[in-house]
Amino acid sequence: MTPLPRLSIQRAIVVCLLALKTVCGFAQSAASTDSIKTGSYLQLTWDNDAFQLRAKNTSDRYYTNGIHLKVLSNYWRKWPTQYTLLKLAPKDNRRYDYQYDFGVGQEMYTPRNLTVANRPLYPNDHPYAGFLYMSWGLVTSDVVGGRKLTSKLVLGVIGPLSGAAEVQREFHVAEKFSKPMGWGTQMPNDPVISYSIGYEARLIPRYTPFFDVIGRVDATLGMLSNQASMGTLLRIGLFNDYFQNATGLYDPSMGHSRRRVQVYATMGMAFRAVLDNSILQGGWFNGVDNYYALPAVELKHFLGLMDFGAVVAYRNVQLSFTQSVRTQEFKNGLDHQWGRVNLLFRCGK
């Protein structure tokens, strides 16, 4: 493929940011009429396997880059997608917090060796794959019961239409890295419809406001992957109640969440069972046309996950960094890790 002009991606990013800013403006007026005012927020997330705490562990393989933009606002409550999302039904006259969101994102996956244009079929390696998507989500927070329910609908595409090849090529040229040569072998275009649901609850009563242990279970069904996970999240430091709302940011209307400054560390561990994965095996319709897609017998169906990081927040702005580690996902594969930089801030009342 011919690389796009140097400024094309920059222009696309500017257009996306302007569009999201406009949405935030709409969300501000819509949220003001909602019975539960949670505000409107913009979340920018960048994943990359170069974001690692130890430079010698830096890799350029497997899940190598992801850009995610999300607007959290009850403006999306008016969209028809609301009927596909699950939420907790209030009980005992409790005040639940409902937070809808809309997101867009792109992810790219590559093998270990980027310098080979016509890769050998064996030994098996991670195929080239790009994923572009839109998502609609809902988070129900029950501060009294100490629990959260999250549901999300994802529509997207795997393959050249994702634009992952062009993005990585331009980035490598701009940074003077070696040019990735094998994108001609990437997964063919395939549609994706996916649905995920997650439930979180406090495992240990909060004897101190500086320590919190949360249990998590989640599942994903659909054309992207079918999997289920179970794990825990540990938080240590100065923070607001995790279950007060979807963001955890300062909320002066709630007496127990008036901490303007938050500084804390996080650590999560989980176990995941995987039935299938279209990023590795190809999509449901055209995946069989890619000879580099991995057969089911090559997949590791049980994975270990660990995430640890730090969060700093002041009033309505939050910055966090997370290091993610995964055990091997397929035979002859390696353990993998990447970093995530996340910025969340309020953009509407």
N, C-alpha and C positions, 0 to 999 in steps of 0.2 A: 504494500500500500504506500501511496505517496504521502509523506508527512504533511500535516496541515500547516498553514502559515504560522509563524512564531506568535503572533498576537491573537490568533483565533480563540485559543483557550482562555486567555486573559479577558477577551471581550465577552465570552460566554459566562465566565464567572461574574463579571460585572453585571450582566443582564440578570443572572440568577439572584444576585444580592439585591438589585433594585426591585425585582419582582417580589422577593420575600419582604423587603421593607414596605412595599405597597400592601401586601397581605397583612403585615403587622398593623398598618393603619386601619384597615377594615376590621381587624380583630379587636382593636381598641374599642370601637363603637359597638361591636356586637357583644363583647364580653360585659359591657356596662349594663346590659339588659338581662344578663343571666342571673338566676336566683343565687348562685354561688360564684362570687367574683374571685377568680384566681389570677387574673391578669394575663397578659400575653408575653411570651418569651421566645427568643431566638437562640437556637443551639447549633453551634458549629463544631464538628468533630473531624479530626484528621488522624487516621491510622497509617502507620508506616513501619516497616521492619528495620528502618534505619534509626528509629527512636528507641534506642536501647541504652541501658545504664552503663553497660560495658562495651566500649567501641569494638573490641575484638570479637564480640558476638554478633556484630552487624551482618545481616545477610540480605540477599536480594532474591528471594524465592518464596514459593507457596503464596500465602496471603501477603502480598507485598505493599499494597496501598489501598486506602479507602477514604473517600470524602463523603460526609453526610451533613445535610442541612435540614433542620427541623424547626417548624413554628408550632409552639404549644399555645393553644387558645381555644376557648369554647366557641369561637366563630365556626369551627368545623363541626360543631354539634348540629348545624343546620343542613349539612350535606347528607345525601342518601346513604353514604357509607356508615352513618351512625347505627343503622339497623343491623349491620354485620358485626358490631362490636359488643362484647359482653361487659357487664358491670355488676358490682355488688348491689343488692337491693337493701335499702336502709332498714334498720330494725331498732327497736327500743328507743325510738325518737332521736337517734343519733344524727349528727350533721356530717354527712359524707362529702368529700371533695372530689368532683369529677373534672378531669383535665383531658381535653381532646387535643390531637396534634396531627400535623401533616408534614411529611418529609420526602426528600429526594436524595438519592445517593448513587455513587458509582464505586465498584470494587474491582480490583484486578488481581489475577493469580497467575503465577509463572512457575516453570521448572527451576531446577538449581542452575543449569547452564543456559545462559541467555545468548551465547555466541554462535550457536548452531542453528542454521536455518532449517535443515531437514533432519529432524531428530530421529534416532533409532527407536524402534518400538520397545525394545527391551535392552537393559533392565527398565522396568516401568518407572516413570517419574510423573510429577504433577503436570497435567496438561495446561496449556495456555487457556485462560478463560477470563471474560469480562462480564460484569453484571451491572445493569442499570435499572433503577427501580423508583417507584413512588409508593408511599405508605400512608395509611391512616390508622391512628391509634387512640386508645382511651386508657387512662389510669384512674382507678377508683381508690381513694385513700380513706381509711377508717382509723382516725387517730386514737379513738377510745379503745377500739379492739386491737390496735397495733397490727394492721394487716393492709395489704395492697393487692389489687387485681389488675393485671395489664393484659390487654388484647390488641392485636395488630393485624391488619390486612395489607398484603404487599402485592403489587402488580408490577411486572418488569419484564426484562428480556436478557437472555444470555447470548453472547456471540458478538460478531462485528458491530451490530447496531448499538452496542453498549459504548463504543468509542474508547474502550480501554487501551487498545493498541496505539491509537494516535496520541493519547495522553501520555503514556509511558515513553514513547519515542521522543516526543517534544521535551519532556522533562529530562530525559537522559542527555539529549543534545544540549539543552540549556545548562546542565550541570557538568557537561563534559565527561559523562559516564559512557561506558561501552554501549553501543546501540543494540537493543534486543532484536534478534534476527528471526525468531521462530514464531511470530504472531500469525504467519500464514497457516500454521497448524492448529489454530485455536478452535474451540468449540463452535459449531455452526449456530446460527440464530435459532432460538427457541423461546416461546413465551413462558412466563412464570406467574403462577398464582399461588400464594402461600398465606397461611394463617398461623399465628402463634398466640399462645396464652401463657401467662405466668402468674404465680401466686406467691406472695411473700408474707411472712409473719414473724413477730418477735419471739425468739426461742427462750430467752432468759429475761425475767422481769428486770427493769432498769433500777438497780440498787444505787447506781451512781450515774450522773448525767454525762460522764466522760467515757463510758464503755457501753457498747451495744452489740448484741449478737442476733442476726436475722437469718431465718431459714428461707430457702428458695426452691421451688419446683416450677418447671416450665416444659412446654412441648411445642413443636412446630410440625405442621402438616401441610402437604401440598406438593407442588411441582419443583420446588427448590431443594428441599430436604425433608425427610421424616425422621424426627429425633425427639428425645426426651432427656431432661437433665434434672439433677438434684444436688443441692449444695448449700453452703452457708456464706454469710458476709459478716465480717468483723469490722467495727469502727472504733477507733480510739482517739480521743482528743476533745476539742470544743466544737459542738455541732448542735443544730436544732433537731427536733424529733423527725426521724426518717419517714414517719407515717402521717405527718401533718398535711402534706400535699405532694404533688408529683415532682416538685423541684427541690424542696427542702430549704429554699431561700427565706430570707427575713420576711415575716408577715406580721405587721403591727396589730392586725385585728385579732390575733390569737395570742393570748397571754403566755402560753408555754413556748412560743417560738419567737421571742423577741431578741434573740442573739444576733446582733448586727455583724459581728466578726466570727467567722468559723475557720478553724484550722484543725485538720484531723487526717489520720492515716487510715487506709482501708486494706483489707485482705480478704479475698474470696477464694474458696476451693469448691470444686464441683466434679461430679461424675456424669458422663454423658453416654447414652446408648444411641447409636445411629443405625437406621435401617438402610437409607440410601442418601446419596448426595449428588445432585446434578452438576455441581461445579467439577467434580471428579469424573462422573460417569456420563456426562452429557445430558441434554434435556430429554423430555419424554417423547418428542416427535422426531427430532433430527440428530439426537446424540449418537445413534448407531452409525451415522455417516462419518464420524470422526474416528479414525483408527488409533488415535492417541488417547481416547477416553479409556478410563480404567474399568475393567470388568468387576462385577460385584465381589468376586472371590479375592480381589486385591485389597478391598477395603478393610480397615480396622473398625470393628463395630462398637468398641468400647474405648472411650477416651478419658483422660484426666485433664482437668482445666485448673489453672491457678491465675489469679489476677491480684496485683498489689499496687498501691499508689498513694497519692496524697491529694488533698483538696484544700483550696484556699478560697474563701468567699467573704465579700463585704456587701452587706445590704442585698442589692438585687443583681450582683455580678458574681460569677463563680468560675474559677479556673482550676482544672484538675489534670493530673497526669497519671496514666495507668500503664503498667507493664503486664502484658498477657502472655502466658505460656501454655502450649498445647502439646500433648504427647502425639506420637506419629499417627497420621490419619490413614495411611495405606502401607502395604508391605514395601520394604526397601526405602521407605520414607524416613525423615528425621523429625525429631522434636522441633517445634517452631515457636518463635516468640516475636512480638512486635510491641510497639508503644502506641498509646493513644493520648492526644492532646484535645481537651474538650473545653470549650468556652460557652457559658450560658449566661444570658443577661435579659433583663426585662425590657420590652420594647413597646408596651401598651398597658393601659390601666385596666 
